[in-house]
Amino acid sequence: MCRVLDLQQAVLARNDACAHTLREDLAARGTAVVNLLSSPGSGKTALLERELTLARERGVPVAALTADLATENDAVRLARSRVPVKQVLTDGLCHLEAEMLGGHLDGWLPAGTRLLFVENVGNLVCPASYDLGETLRVVLASVTEGEDKPLKYPTAFGLAHLVMITKSDIAAAVDFDEAEFRANVERVNPGAEVVRTSVRGGEGAGALLDRALAARDGGPAHIPVMTRRSHPPHDGPADRAGDRGAVGSSRS
């Protein structure tokens, strides 16, 4: 058992080191990574397509990388936004890792990209432990998944900088208790912002893009309890971005 734990810790430590390097390299290029996590069927792809389209219409240089075990269906959907999109097939791996992400960006990520949105593999277990060098980690949950989702997946929700409720247009139809959901987010991640969205109804349009741009530009950001450090953050924008992004460095 000890050997298994040692191996897990070594793998995560290696990933954290790669994530730190990737974060610094991308920051030097003026690019921030937004890591999107959710369960399958949350509406993550639809929401991301909308936000990418809004970014293009606003003249914000963005790109998207989407990961799945199989098929390029999500990349085809995201490409409708007419921004650079790349599909990554993980060959059975249930999450992306920093080194893997960096390898796929080499020679592909367009110069001048301000935001790189990464649509992680659809589950809330494995991806939660892996820092991708992100500046903003966003966890999405649809109203159909239940109010106790944050309690069932405390690591995923506990390390989020932002939580988004999707499919809010059908909340009443499925008896979604938003107040209870927000209270459960607060239990595992005190102070985290929760934003309602609906691609079909238009609610929250541009919210993800706005939060991502603010984080990229070094604005005030929520620091999850699981990643808060005993010393104050450095004063520079790059250092603040690094502290926000190092979501994989503290584990419970």
N, C-alpha and C positions, 0 to 999 in steps of 0.2 A: 504494500500500500504506500509506504514511504517513497519508494522508487517512482510510483505513478505520480504522486504529488510533486516530487522533485522535477520530473519530466515536464509536467504541466507548467510549473513555475518557470522552468527554463525556456519553454516555448513562448510563454507570455512575456518574459523579460526580453527575449530576442525581438518579439514583435514590437514591444514598447520602444526599443532602441531604434528599430527601423522607422517607426512612426515619428519619432522625434526628428530624425534626419529628413524624412519626407516633408514634415511640416515646415522645417527650416528652408528646405529647397524651394518649396512652393511659395512660401512667404516672400522669398527673395525675388520670385517672378511675379509677385502681386496677386497670387491666387490663393483663395481659401477653399477648404473642402467642407461640404455639408454632407454628413453621414445620415441617411434615412433608414430607420429600422421599423419593422412592423411584422405582424403575423400575415400569412397569406390571405388575400381577399379583403384587405383593409381599405383598398382604394388608393394605395400609395402611387401606383403608376399613373392613374388618372389625375391625381392632384399634381404630380410632378410635371406631367405634360402641360397642364394649365399654367403652372408657374414658369416653365421654360418659354412658353409662348408669350407670356406677359413680359418676360425679360427681353426677348427679341424685339417686341413692340416698343419697349422703353429704351432700346439701344444699349442694354447691358450685356457685355460679352460673357456668355456662360457656356458650359458644356455639361454633358451628363454621361455617366458610366453606370450601366445596370448589370447586375449579377444574377444569374440563375443556374440551377443545376442542368437545365436543358432548354432548348428552343431559343429563338431570337425574337419571340413575340413582343416582349416589352420594348426592345430596341426599335422595332418597327413602329410601335405606337408612339414612342417618344420622338422619333424622327419626324413625326408630323408637325412638331413645333418648329422645324427648320433651324435647329441649332446642332452643333456637332454632338453626335451620340455614338457610344461604343458599347457593344455587348460583350460581357465576359461570361464564359461557361466554366463553372467550377469543377466539372467532372465528379460530382458527388459531394464535394466539400460543402458543408452547411454554412459557410461564412467566408467573407473576404479577410485577407490579412494585409498588413501594410506593405510588405515586400512584394506581394502579388499585385497590389494596386499600383505601386511605383513602377513595376515592370510593364504594366499595360499602358501607363502614361508616357513612357519613353517614346519619342518620335510621333506621338499622336496628339497630345494636348496642345491646342492652338496657342500661339503666343498672344499675350494680352488678355487671356481668360481671367476674369475677376472671380468667378465662382465655379467650382466643380461640384455638381450634385452627384452623389454616389447612392444609387438605389441598391442597398444591401440585399443579400439573400433573404427570402421571406420566412423568418422565424425570430423569436425573441429570446432565444437561449444562447446559442453559440456566438452570434455577432456581438452580443452585449459585452463580451470580455475582450474584444479586439479593437484597440485604438487604430484608426486609419490615418492618423495625422490630421484629424478634422479640427476645424475651428468651432463648428456647431454640430452637435449631435441632436437629432430630432427623432422622437418616437411617436408613431401614429397608431391610433386605435379607433376602430369604427364603432358606431353606436350599437351594432349588432353583436359585439364581442363580450359585453357585460361590464358592469361597473367595477367588478373586483379584479379586472385585468392588471392594474398596477400592483396589487398585492400578490398575485400569482407569479409575476415576473419582476420582482423588486430590483434586480440588478439592471435590467434594461431601462426601467422607468427611473430608477435611482441615479443613474448616470446621465440622464437626459438634460440638455440645456433648455429644451423646449418640448412640450407635449402638444400634439394636435389631435383633436377629435374629428373624425371624418364621417361623411354620410349623415350630417346633422339634419338633413331634410326629412329623414325617416325616423328621427328620434322618438317622436310621439307614437308612431306605429308600432315600435318595438318596446315601448315603455322604458326607454332609457332614462335613468335617474342621473342627470348631469351633476347635481350637487354631491351625490355620493361618490361619483367618479372623481370629481375634483378633490374631495376630502381624502380619497385613497391615494391620489397623486401626492397630496400634501404630506401624508403619513410617510411615504418612502422618499420624498424629495421636496422638503420644505422650501417654499418660495419659487418653485418652478412655474413658469407661465403655461397656461393651458388655453389653446385657441380653438374655437369652433370653426369647422370648414364644411363646405358642401360644394362639390364640383357641379352637380346638377342644379343646385339652387343658387350658386354664385356666392354663398357666404364665405368670408375669409379670403377672397381672391386677392392675391398679392401679399398676403401676410407672411408666407414662408420666404418669399423673395426679399421683402423688407427686413425681416429679422436676419436673414443671411448677410445682406449688404451691411447692416449695422454691425454685425459681428466681425465681418471682414475688415471694416474700417476702424476697429478697435473701440467701439462704443461699449457702454456698460453691459455686462453680461452676467447671467445667473451662473453661479458656481455650485454644482451639486454638493451636498454634504459629504458624499462619499469621496470627493476629490479635493475638498478644502484642506489647505495646509496650515500649519501653525504659524508660518511667517507671512507677512503681507506680500502681495504680488509686486513685481518690479514696476517702474513707472512708464516704461516705453510701450508703445502699441504692440510691437512684435512680441515682447515678453508677455503682455496681457493675453495676446492670442494664444501663445504657447501654453500658458497656465489653463486657459479655457479648454484647449484641445487635448490636454494630456489626460483624457478621461480613463485611460486604461492603467494609469500608474498607481491607483489605490484600489484595493480589492477587499471585499468582505467575505 
